[in-house]
Amino acid sequence: MSANQLDGGWTPFITPIPQEDLDVFNTAMKQIMGVDYQPLAVATQVVAGTNYRFFCNSKVVYPHSPNEARMVQIWQNPEGVLSITSIEKV
């Protein structure tokens, strides 16, 4: 936890995204098909496990589909199991 992070609070968004956080994103998102998500920044929150918020550019895998900003939230439990908890349009 960084010195300026409140206990249970979110870190500021950072970029470039650390490789360890990219690995979390890529592993969790393997189950998502039909939309391409490109993570641009990440914020984390340590709770019972770790919450990750990835600010992403998303694009439906279809010709001429528009780009959209999405917030992808992933939770990693203390045992390391990953769950996508939300994907929201920003």
N, C-alpha and C positions, 0 to 999 in steps of 0.2 A: 504494500500500500504506500502510495507516495505521501510525502510530508504534508501536502495541502489537501489531501483527500479525507473527508469525514468518514468515520467508521460507518459502513453500510452505504455510503454515498457513491455516486458515479464519478469516475475520473473524467477529465476533459477528453474530447475526441482527439485522437492522435493519428497522424499520417507521416510517413509511411507506416503501414500496419506491420507490427512485428510478426516474424515468421510463425511463432508459436500460436498467435491469434489467427493467422491465416489458415493454419492447419486445423484449428477448431472449426472455422467457417467452412472450409472445403469438406471436412468429414461430415458435418451436420447437413450440408446442402446436397450431398450425393443423392438423397431421396427426392429432390425437387426436379421435375422434368417439365419442359415446355417453356421455361423462362430462364434467361441467362442473367445471373446476378454478378456484378462486378463490385466488390467491396472497395470503398474509397477511404474510409476512416473507421476507427473503433473506439468505443468507450467501454469500461468494465466496472463491475460492482461486485465486491466480495460479500457474499451472504453465506447461507448454508450451501456452499459451492460457489460458482462464479456465473454472473449474468454478463453477457456480451451484447452490445448494441453495435451493429454494423450499418453505417450509412452507405447505401449502395445505389449504383445505376442499374436499372433493370430493363430488360427488353424481351418481349415475347418472341419466341423463336418462330417468326412468321415474316414473310417479305413485307417490307415497308412499315413495320410496326414501330411506334414511337418509343423513345427512351423515357423512363419515368424514374423519379427518385423514390426509394423504398428504405424503410428502417427494418432490418431483420434482427430480431432478438433471439438469442440462443442461451439456454441454461445448461451449465455443466455441473452435474451433481458431485458430491465429494468423492465418489468412486470413479469419476471420469466419464460417465454416460452423458451423451449430449441429447438435448431436446430443443426443437425450434418452438418457441413459445408464441411468437407473433411475427407477421410480415405485414407492415402497414405502409400505405402510400403517404408520402410526405408532401 
